[in-house]
């Protein structure tokens, strides 16, 4: 076989593997957005790899929860909130609290995502056209409006497979961009090893970042939406193996990509004592070491992370409400169009007021942890119900993982309360 044909066939195989990725792509889209990128960069610049253990534990529990929620959907044919409402004593109240909590967190996150994405585009333009700098506010706002309008129009296309393919493109670009960035700056191996030892930085903002880490990595929206996405993929009880593999792959990729971002910030900034507080600081993460080429790669990855999160964040409220009502998401309904339009307007609040998108993003991730214990408890109760699970027995290992995740989420929620109290003082 000629070399050119061989290269083409390898490339086709790689593309086929990427496009063949299942509902886990939505888990990566929800998890590794600008929220995750921001948290990882800020943590890497402030504390080096010290919080790597939080990321590892969060990803481990995320994999267990994705697996549990996915299995529940495939074995019962029901989605999560609809199942809570139908089978649990206080399920209706529980489901409504979850919808309010997650929507609040995700819409706040959407403000930060849109602000950071618009700022990144502005910084790219400003590097090439210095005359635009005095018009920063106007350009960022106009860019934010254009981005959100384009995404709203794309939402109206409304097919699961379409959303999945768009996300695959953004997530792939993001992953390659950040991994390529790691070749320019690497953390010291001893920093990585120390990062796996559980410690919380005893400095102002340390607790906040730990809570933000868990809020962005163990995202409740990821688990609750999984039943709808595995059903949207057309999977059923015959696809339990694929569902398990998809959950594990998603959790591993989340850890690799997120850890890479933290490592880049650690290698480039931590030992120089530089801390990220503005979007431009994120751009400068690599420039001292690797020049403007590396900055462009990193910018591209961060922008892809932001854009890959806009779809899931816009989808979350109509998705949860549809889940509660019937267990089916109708993307062509009037309800879907109105709720997503409202989400778009909320997203523009941050850019309209010129708020610091990094601060908004960190705070929104902290809010996400408060609904997490309810979401973990909900799936434990559902899997323990023999009538609901139709005789299927969940393994002891999964239960240990779920109870450990519940305990971990309660500790992190308490930590989040302390962080917010420190922030408000």
Number of C-alpha atoms within 10 A of each C-alpha: 5 6 8 8 10 11 11 11 12 11 12 12 12 12 11 11 10 16 16 12 16 22 26 26 27 25 29 25 26 30 29 29 29 33 32 29 27 30 29 31 30 27 30 28 28 23 25 28 28 23 27 29 19 21 24 21 18 24 24 19 24 30 25 23 27 28 21 27 27 30 25 25 23 21 18 15 17 21 28 28 30 21 25 22 18 14 16 16 10 11 17 18 13 17 25 15 14 22 23 14 19 25 22 16 25 30 23 25 29 33 27 31 32 32 31 30 26 24 26 22 17 22 21 16 15 16 12 9 11 10 10 15 14 10 11 14 16 14 18 24 23 13 20 26 19 13 17 22 15 11 15 19 12 15 21 14 12 17 14 16 12 13 19 21 16 14 25 22 14 20 27 17 19 27 23 16 22 27 21 17 25 22 11 16 20 15 22 13 10 9 17 19 13 16 20 17 13 12 14 15 15 8 9 11 15 17 23 23 24 24 32 30 29 28 32 32 33 30 25 29 29 25 26 27 26 27 28 27 25 22 20 15 14 10 20 17 14 10 14 16 11 12 24 17 14 22 26 20 16 24 25 17 17 27 21 17 22 28 23 23 29 30 31 29 33 32 25 26 28 24 14 10 11 16 19 23 16 16 18 16 15 24 21 20 27 26 17 12 15 15 12 15 12 25 21 17 21 28 25 21 27 29 26 25 30 30 25 31 30 29 24 25 26 26 22 24 23 23 25 28 22 21 24 22 13 13 21 18 21 14 19 13 12 9 14 22 18 12 17 21 18 12 25 24 14 14 27 20 18 22 25 17 10 15 14 17 28 23 13 20 28 26 25 24 29 27 25 29 30 24 23 28 19 18 23 24 14 20 22 20 12 20 19 14 16 11 11 16 17 10 10 15 11 15 8 9 9 16 16 12 18 21 15 14 24 20 14 17 26 18 13 24 23 13 18 27 18 14 22 17 11 13 13 6 5
